[in-house]
Amino acid sequence: MTEQLFSMAHYADQAVLWVLIILSVLSLAIILERFFFLNKIYKDSRQMLVRIENALLENKLSDVKEIAKVKDSIMGTAAAYAVKHIEHSGDKGLEEIFNTFTITQRPKMEKFLSFLGTIGSNAPYIGLLGTVLGIMKAFHDMTQASSEAGQKVVMAGISMALVATATGLAVAIPSVAAYNYFNKKVQSIFDALSGVRELCLAYAKNLGDKK
């Protein structure tokens, strides 16, 4: 059994490196895709918050209709749904409309983020596994080598084994950083969406008071 484990370690440490390389490619692809997807929405949300702030400062709640005309923004889309609902039903059920819209948008905003977080949290352990397997291989090779060459075999094997740990950390650190960065962006987007909701609620109540 022990010999079989050492035999597996002879090849498994290299297999672990290939797994880490594949994970690094996947991680980079996800990071790039999420960056370009979320960056535009995030910029729109920042601009929308400025418009909401101006509407509140100038007491122009009716500006929600102008926001609703921005069709290429999820904030504008949400406002358009809200305005349409207000025209037919007033403020009754308006919060539910926004909650439903948020539920439909969340999977799009958080797409691949859980997988990115999984890569970030598990890559160091995969790298450590590769290091352990590499050290096992090095000490096994030492028993097969002469006494003079044994030390060199072990040192060379350990140095190669440590590459797996370094690779695991190199994959994990950017993945965790990107995961936290994108989660913060998503939260900011939903904060802006909450701002649109509150403005729509105020607009609806204002219309109700006038009636």
C-alpha positions, 0 to 999 in steps of 0.5 A: 500500500505504501509503495502504491502511494509513493508511486502515485506521488511520483505523478500526482504532484505534477497533476496538481500543478496542472490543476492549479494552472487550469484554475488560474486560467478560469480565475482570470477569465472570470475576473475579466468577464465580471470586471467588464460586466459590472464596471458599466453597471457600477458607473451607471449606479454612481450616476443614478445616485447623483441624480437621486440626490439632486432630485431630493435636494431640489424636491423634484420627485417627478424626476423619477420619470426621467430616470425611467427613460434610461432604458440601458440601465437596470436602475432605469428599468426598475424605475420604468416598472415602478412608474408603470405600476404607480400609474395603475395601482399607486404605491400599493405593492410597489415594494414587492415590485422592487423586491421581485426585480432585485431577485431577478437581477441578483443572479446576473450580478453574482454570476461566477462569484461563488466559484471565484471565491471557491478557487480563492479559498481552496487553491492554497490547499491544493498547492499544499497537497502538491507540496506534500506529494512532492516531498514524499516523492523526494524522500522516496527518491533519496532511498533509491539514490546513493548516500552521496547523491541523496542530499541533493536529490532531497533538496532538489525534490523539495524545491520543486515541491514548494513550487506547488505551494507558491502556485496555489498562493499565486492563484488564491490571492488574486481570486480572493481579492477579486471576489471581495472587490466584485462583491463590494461592487454588487452591493453598491449597485443594489444600494443604488437600486434601493435609492431608486426604490425609495425615490419611487415610493416617495413619488407615489406617496406624493401623488397619493397625497395630491389626490 
